[in-house]
Amino acid sequence: MSTAVTDNVLPPKGKPKWLRVKLPTGKKYTQLRGLVDKYDLHTICTSGSCPNMGECWGEGTATFMILGNVCTRSCGFCGVKTGRPESVDWAEPEKVARSIKIMGIKHAVVTSVDRDDLKDMGSIIWAETVKSIRRMNAETTLETLIPDFQGIETHLDRILEVAPEVISHNMETVKRLTREVRIQAKYERSLGVLDYLKKNGANRTKSGIMLGLGELEEEVINTMKDLRKVDVDVVTIGQYLQPSKKHLPVKEFILPEQFKKYEEIGLEMGFRHVESGALVRSSYKAHKHIH
């Protein structure tokens, strides 16, 4: 490991102070939390106990997960259940659109589990969800944080056709660690997805990676270079935190100054936006990424 990285990481001996967050507060948060509870709305913000929930909700942004809560893949970092998913709920697009309407969301991020069990990989529900949100929430802007759909262009085309303001697909980690971290995914396939989206009309593309899994500084920078080669506009870089003892362990905690360094490097590379920090998650400051 290079000296620069050694100086800017901590071994995982208890969570450092910069990863400890205050409980979300504020009038807007309290209002939205009440609506979520009253109408039994499902957001990633609440189910994932996101540390940025109060900040994002205060800015009118929320993230919704479609296609159930059971994934067909078994990534080593992810807390979502793996197994046989339930059948598709064809009423889900309207439910999500209604949730956004009730909450008064200005910018919505939609994501999903992987549905390799479906012939269309879930892409039809994806497209219908975007259409439903548009019909019911004409002023709401959208980011779709999509799976790789196994790189099948027909499925990617469905997302392109409904034209969300941002299409995002996460690399999650560096090339060397991909097989361990994203067992059924491929580094080059994910890059290919982002490349195809941009070359075929995506207004803005975005990707994210987690740090603390044993990657080297040089590998992080090379991943950022690879993303710029396929003209990705926005990158998010955050600290990996272990969801349970069954998941991959945290190898190191990245210091704030190292995250700042990556931000500066990314901006020099030409990314429109670089969100780099310990608590950064895929949808952090998402409302700003459409500009």
ChimeraX attribute file (.defattr): number of C-alpha atoms within 10 A of each C-alpha:
attribute: neighborCount
match mode: 1-to-1
recipient: residues
	/A:1	10
	/A:2	9
	/A:3	8
	/A:4	12
	/A:5	16
	/A:6	14
	/A:7	12
	/A:8	16
	/A:9	17
	/A:10	17
	/A:11	14
	/A:12	14
	/A:13	10
	/A:14	8
	/A:15	12
	/A:16	13
	/A:17	7
	/A:18	11
	/A:19	14
	/A:20	10
	/A:21	10
	/A:22	9
	/A:23	9
	/A:24	16
	/A:25	12
	/A:26	11
	/A:27	10
	/A:28	15
	/A:29	19
	/A:30	15
	/A:31	13
	/A:32	20
	/A:33	16
	/A:34	13
	/A:35	15
	/A:36	17
	/A:37	10
	/A:38	9
	/A:39	11
	/A:40	10
	/A:41	18
	/A:42	17
	/A:43	20
	/A:44	18
	/A:45	20
	/A:46	16
	/A:47	10
	/A:48	12
	/A:49	10
	/A:50	16
	/A:51	20
	/A:52	20
	/A:53	22
	/A:54	23
	/A:55	17
	/A:56	22
	/A:57	24
	/A:58	19
	/A:59	17
	/A:60	19
	/A:61	27
	/A:62	27
	/A:63	27
	/A:64	22
	/A:65	18
	/A:66	22
	/A:67	24
	/A:68	16
	/A:69	15
	/A:70	17
	/A:71	22
	/A:72	17
	/A:73	20
	/A:74	19
	/A:75	21
	/A:76	18
	/A:77	22
	/A:78	19
	/A:79	14
	/A:80	15
	/A:81	15
	/A:82	16
	/A:83	12
	/A:84	12
	/A:85	19
	/A:86	11
	/A:87	10
	/A:88	14
	/A:89	12
	/A:90	13
	/A:91	11
	/A:92	18
	/A:93	21
	/A:94	18
	/A:95	18
	/A:96	22
	/A:97	21
	/A:98	17
	/A:99	21
	/A:100	24
	/A:101	16
	/A:102	14
	/A:103	20
	/A:104	16
	/A:105	21
	/A:106	19
	/A:107	24
	/A:108	23
	/A:109	25
	/A:110	24
	/A:111	21
	/A:112	20
	/A:113	22
	/A:114	24
	/A:115	22
	/A:116	17
	/A:117	13
	/A:118	13
	/A:119	9
	/A:120	14
	/A:121	20
	/A:122	21
	/A:123	22
	/A:124	13
	/A:125	20
	/A:126	23
	/A:127	22
	/A:128	19
	/A:129	23
	/A:130	22
	/A:131	18
	/A:132	18
	/A:133	24
	/A:134	17
	/A:135	12
	/A:136	14
	/A:137	17
	/A:138	11
	/A:139	12
	/A:140	17
	/A:141	19
	/A:142	24
	/A:143	26
	/A:144	25
	/A:145	23
	/A:146	20
	/A:147	23
	/A:148	24
	/A:149	20
	/A:150	17
	/A:151	18
	/A:152	13
	/A:153	13
	/A:154	12
	/A:155	20
	/A:156	22
	/A:157	17
	/A:158	16
	/A:159	21
	/A:160	18
	/A:161	12
	/A:162	15
	/A:163	20
	/A:164	22
	/A:165	17
	/A:166	23
	/A:167	25
	/A:168	29
	/A:169	21
	/A:170	20
	/A:171	26
	/A:172	23
	/A:173	26
	/A:174	24
	/A:175	17
	/A:176	13
	/A:177	16
	/A:178	19
	/A:179	16
	/A:180	15
	/A:181	21
	/A:182	19
	/A:183	13
	/A:184	13
	/A:185	19
	/A:186	17
	/A:187	18
	/A:188	14
	/A:189	16
	/A:190	22
	/A:191	22
	/A:192	15
	/A:193	23
	/A:194	27
	/A:195	19
	/A:196	17
	/A:197	24
	/A:198	19
	/A:199	12
	/A:200	12
	/A:201	12
	/A:202	20
	/A:203	16
	/A:204	22
	/A:205	26
	/A:206	27
	/A:207	23
	/A:208	24
	/A:209	22
	/A:210	24
	/A:211	25
	/A:212	22
	/A:213	22
	/A:214	16
	/A:215	19
	/A:216	18
	/A:217	19
	/A:218	14
	/A:219	15
	/A:220	19
	/A:221	16
	/A:222	14
	/A:223	19
	/A:224	23
	/A:225	17
	/A:226	14
	/A:227	24
	/A:228	18
	/A:229	12
	/A:230	18
	/A:231	19
	/A:232	25
	/A:233	22
	/A:234	25
	/A:235	27
	/A:236	25
	/A:237	26
	/A:238	22
	/A:239	23
	/A:240	26
	/A:241	23
	/A:242	17
	/A:243	15
	/A:244	11
	/A:245	7
	/A:246	10
	/A:247	16
	/A:248	18
	/A:249	18
	/A:250	18
	/A:251	19
	/A:252	21
	/A:253	24
	/A:254	24
	/A:255	18
	/A:256	14
	/A:257	13
	/A:258	19
	/A:259	20
	/A:260	15
	/A:261	11
	/A:262	20
	/A:263	21
	/A:264	13
	/A:265	16
	/A:266	23
	/A:267	14
	/A:268	10
	/A:269	14
	/A:270	15
	/A:271	19
	/A:272	17
	/A:273	20
	/A:274	22
	/A:275	25
	/A:276	26
	/A:277	23
	/A:278	22
	/A:279	19
	/A:280	21
	/A:281	22
	/A:282	23
	/A:283	24
	/A:284	23
	/A:285	17
	/A:286	24
	/A:287	21
	/A:288	9
	/A:289	21
	/A:290	19
	/A:291	9
